[in-house]
Amino acid sequence: MQISCDGEVEKKKLDSYDVHFYAPSKNEIEDEVRKEGSFGLDRLEMFEIERDEKDGLSYGAEVAMTVRAIHESMICQHFGERILDKLFDNYGRMVDEEMAKEKIKPITFAIVLRKL
């Protein structure tokens, strides 16, 4: 998914903004806990996140709000505050469009570790 900035930010700034995101699988989490060695894995549960509309917000708008809470300060620092509302409105709309095209099951993990 690519978000267009429609000329609202300098290309140089856009090209220099690099934030990595990686979502591990259940097996990768288990392997990393074992490799690190300080903890025992007592329980690892995977849950599908409900996609109900709350407070009249679409699922895409909820995702955009969550991502904004995490990334807003970095984006403000790099690009300035003026692009935030439009950026995350567009992002929420794009998430909704992708969800309408393809059945995507958003998941989260709950992990219980025991110090060894």
C-alpha positions in Angstrom: 0.0 0.0 0.0 1.5 3.3 -1.0 0.2 6.7 0.3 0.5 9.6 -2.1 1.5 13.0 -0.6 0.2 14.9 -3.6 3.1 17.4 -3.6 2.5 18.4 0.0 5.9 17.3 1.2 9.3 17.7 -0.4 10.4 14.6 -2.3 13.8 14.8 -0.5 12.1 14.6 2.8 9.8 11.8 1.6 12.7 9.8 0.3 14.7 10.2 3.5 11.9 9.0 5.8 12.5 5.3 6.5 10.6 3.5 9.3 10.7 -0.2 9.4 7.9 -2.4 10.5 7.9 -6.2 10.9 5.1 -8.4 12.1 6.5 -11.8 13.2 4.7 -15.1 13.0 3.9 -17.2 16.0 6.8 -19.6 15.3 9.2 -16.7 15.0 8.2 -15.3 18.4 8.6 -18.8 20.0 12.0 -19.2 18.3 13.3 -15.7 19.5 12.2 -16.4 23.1 14.0 -19.7 23.1 17.2 -18.2 21.5 17.3 -15.3 23.9 17.2 -17.7 26.8 16.2 -15.5 29.7 12.5 -16.5 29.7 10.4 -19.6 29.4 7.3 -19.3 27.2 4.4 -20.3 29.4 1.7 -19.3 27.0 1.3 -17.8 23.5 -2.1 -17.2 22.2 -3.1 -15.7 18.8 -6.4 -13.7 18.6 -8.2 -12.3 15.6 -9.1 -8.7 16.2 -12.7 -7.8 15.9 -13.5 -5.5 13.1 -16.7 -4.0 14.4 -17.4 -0.3 13.7 -17.2 1.6 17.0 -18.4 5.1 17.6 -19.3 5.3 13.9 -15.7 4.8 12.8 -14.8 2.4 10.1 -12.2 -0.3 10.7 -9.8 1.7 8.5 -10.3 4.8 10.6 -9.6 2.8 13.8 -6.4 1.4 12.3 -5.3 4.8 11.2 -5.9 6.2 14.7 -3.8 3.4 16.2 -0.9 3.9 13.7 -1.1 7.7 14.2 -0.7 7.2 18.0 2.5 5.3 17.4 4.0 7.4 14.5 2.7 10.9 14.9 5.6 12.3 16.8 8.1 10.9 14.3 6.1 12.2 11.3 5.7 15.6 12.9 9.4 15.8 13.5 10.3 14.9 10.0 7.5 16.5 7.9 5.7 19.0 10.2 2.2 18.8 11.7 0.2 20.1 8.7 0.1 16.8 6.8 -1.2 14.6 9.7 -4.9 14.9 9.3 -5.0 14.4 5.6 -2.3 11.6 5.7 -4.2 9.5 8.3 -7.6 10.2 6.7 -6.2 8.8 3.4 -4.5 5.9 5.2 -7.8 4.9 6.9 -9.7 5.1 3.6 -7.0 2.9 1.9 -7.2 0.3 4.7 -11.0 0.2 4.2 -10.5 -0.2 0.4 -8.1 -3.1 0.9 -10.3 -4.8 3.4 -13.2 -4.6 0.9 -11.1 -6.2 -1.8 -9.6 -9.0 0.2 -10.5 -10.9 3.4 -7.8 -9.8 5.8 -7.8 -11.2 9.3 -6.0 -8.8 11.6 -4.4 -10.7 14.6 -2.6 -9.9 17.8 -0.6 -12.1 20.2 -0.9 -12.5 24.0 2.3 -13.8 25.5 3.1 -15.0 29.1 6.8 -15.3 29.8 8.5 -16.8 32.9 11.9 -15.5 34.0 14.3 -18.4 34.1 
